[in-house]
Amino acid sequence: MTLPHDNGDPAARARYDAEHLTGTADRSDERAPVRRRRRFSRHQRTTITKGILLFALTLVLCQLWLFTATLNAYLGGDASVVWPGAIASIVCLALNAGLLRQLYWLEEPAAPIEGGSHP
């Protein structure tokens, strides 16, 4: 296999090395890198994340209160509140899982920019 700089000309080898080792070679035949943009700026993501965490904290506190009230009623002899309390707790868990999914979605990059050209 013969490389372009292997023709015995030291000047050609120096040009080849300078271009390819420094990354200035003409790469028009290669595909341009795909740029991705974020859905939100860093400040917007921080605000959204704080809101989600505040809502999740409120849900966890409601779930703790629900557990305490249900356990208090059950130990007081009222067994009819156990299943509604369990269902409400599962709903709180599902809401918190959905909020966690939203946090993961928020950190993913958006779809590639059309054209894929680098500015």
N, C-alpha and C positions, 0 to 999 in steps of 0.2 A: 504494500500500500504506500503510495507516494503522497506526501502532504505538500501543500502549496509552497512551503518554505524549503523543501528538500531539493531544489534545483541547483544547489551549489552556490547560489548568490547570497553572500552574507547580508547585503542590504535588504534583500527580500525577506530573509529570515528575521531580521530585526524589525521590519515593518509588521510582519505577521505576528511576532511575539508581542509587539507593542499594542497592536489592535486587540488580539484575543486574550492577552493576559490582563489588560486593563478594562476590558468590557466595552471597547469603543468600536468593535467590528460591526460591519453592516449586517444587520440581521433581519432584513426585509422579508426573507423567505420563511422566517419562523413566525409562529402565531404570537400576536400581541398578548400580554398578560391580561387576564380578566380582572377588572376592577370590581370591587364590591363596596357598596355603601351601607352605612348603618341606617336603621329605620328612624332613630332619634339621635339627637346630640347627647353628649355626656351629661350635660346639665338636665336635659329632659329625662334621661334614663334614671338619674339619681332621684329626681322628684317622683317619678312613677314608682321606683323601687321603695322609697320611703312610704308612699301611700299604700302600696300593697302590704308592706310589713306592718304598718299601723292597723290595717284592716284585719290581717291575720292574727295579730295580737289580741284585737277585740274579739275575734271568733274564738280564740283559745280561752280567753277569760270567760266568755259566755259558756263554753263547753265545760269549764271547771265549775262554774256556778251551777250548771245543769246537773252535773254529776253529783255535786254536794246536795242539791235539793232532792234529787231522785233517791240518793242513798238515805237521806234523812227521812223521807217519806216511807221508804221500804222498811227501814229499821223501826219506824213508828207503827208498822202493821198495815200500811196501804200498799199492796202489791200491784195495784192497777196502774201505777205510774212507771213501772219498770220498762215496759215495751215502748211506750211513747217517748220516754227519756232516751232509750237506746237508739230509736229511729232518729230523733233530733240530733243526737251526738254523731251518728253516721253522716247526717246531712252536713254538719259542721266540718267533719273530716273531709268530705268530698269537696266542699268549698275551699278548704285550705289546700287540698291537693291541686285543685284548679288554679289557685293563686301561684303555687309553686311552678306549675307548668307555664304560666304566663311569665314568670321570672326567667325561666330557661329560654322561652321564645324571645324575650326582650334582648338577650345577649347574643342571639344568632345573627349573623350578617344577613342582609336582604339579598334579593336576587341580583345577578350580575347586571351591570349597566349595559344597555343596548350598544352594540357595535364593538365592545370590548377593547377600544383603543385607549392607549395610555396618553394622558395630556402632555 
